[in-house]
Amino acid sequence: MNILDRLFGISGRVALVTGGSSGIGRAIAYCLAEAGAAVIHVARHKEELQKAVMDVEQINGTAAFLTCDVSDVDDLARTAEKSASFFGAPDILVNAAGINLRQPWEDISSDSWDKHLDINLKAPFFLARHLVPGMKKKGWGRIINIASLQSERAFPNGIPYGASKGGVIQLTRAMAEAWSSGNSGITCNAIGPGFFKTGLTSSLYDQQKVVEALARQTIIGRNGELEDLRGVAIFLASPASDYITGQTIYVDGGWTAK
């Protein structure tokens, strides 16, 4: 086995990806399948999940899907239990499901506040907690959360979203403290994407001046493409990151460094 396979090989691993029907979740699920993992796509909409699985199968990858409302803790428990029926217990978890309603502060309701925190912050913890025992039995596991530019910066109309994504960074540290000790083989890290065109940001792409202004906020001078997330996702899902836990890696063209 060559050094690249030893460091970055994930053949035989099983990855569960929430938000796996679109955007960042779908892109990460696809690249993990390309790298050899069996992938379980999790989201609400069956038709989009089926398309995501077909994309993986077209490259001779291995994939399945489960429908789930990640804001429902009972549905998370059901999903975690059923996930092992496809390829064995997942040992990679990517918490990519997210919501951003972009409401002005005057319009934020108790329900919309709770919805942001339930999907963006509560679901990653409870789903991970269900899967950690299986990872411990294997002596190996990877948990990858999705943070945001708003984990660090304030954006207009983003109070509950920013609060939830700020929480994701601390959640990631706390998960690492809880589950990475004692030679468990489990690590927990987060990816902080910059500005990417996804379902959460597609409305902004109707405003060309806004998109160009966002690109100028980076050091590299452009907004992100979903392909830019492949390397860091495989790195954090693979043995190459064995000694890294509790960290957030920004993939933002230098936005947070500027």
Stockholm file with secondary structure:
# STOCKHOLM 1.0

chainA/1-258         MNILDRLFGISGRVALVTGGSSGIGRAIAYCLAEAGAAVIHVARHKEELQKAVMDVEQINGTAAFLTCDVSDVDDLARTAEKSASFFGAPDILVNAAGINLRQPWEDISSDSWDKHLDINLKAPFFLARHLVPGMKKKGWGRIINIASLQSERAFPNGIPYGASKGGVIQLTRAMAEAWSSGNSGITCNAIGPGFFKTGLTSSLYDQQKVVEALARQTIIGRNGELEDLRGVAIFLASPASDYITGQTIYVDGGWTAK
#=GR chainA/1-258 SS CCHHHHHHCCTTCEEEEETTTSHHHHHHHHHHHHTTCEEEEEESCHHHHHHHHHHHHHTTCEEEEEECCTTCHHHHHHHHHHHHHHHSSCSEEEECCCCCCCCCGGGCCHHHHHHHHIIIIIHHHHHHHHHHHHHHHHTCEEEEEECCGGGTSCCTTCHHHHHHHHHHHHHHHHHHHHHSCTTCCEEEEEEEECSBCSTTTGGGGGCHHHHHHHHHTSSSSSCBCGGGGHHHHHHHHSGGGTTCCSCEEEESTTGGGC
#=GC SS_cons         CCHHHHHHCCTTCEEEEETTTSHHHHHHHHHHHHTTCEEEEEESCHHHHHHHHHHHHHTTCEEEEEECCTTCHHHHHHHHHHHHHHHSSCSEEEECCCCCCCCCGGGCCHHHHHHHHIIIIIHHHHHHHHHHHHHHHHTCEEEEEECCGGGTSCCTTCHHHHHHHHHHHHHHHHHHHHHSCTTCCEEEEEEEECSBCSTTTGGGGGCHHHHHHHHHTSSSSSCBCGGGGHHHHHHHHSGGGTTCCSCEEEESTTGGGC
//
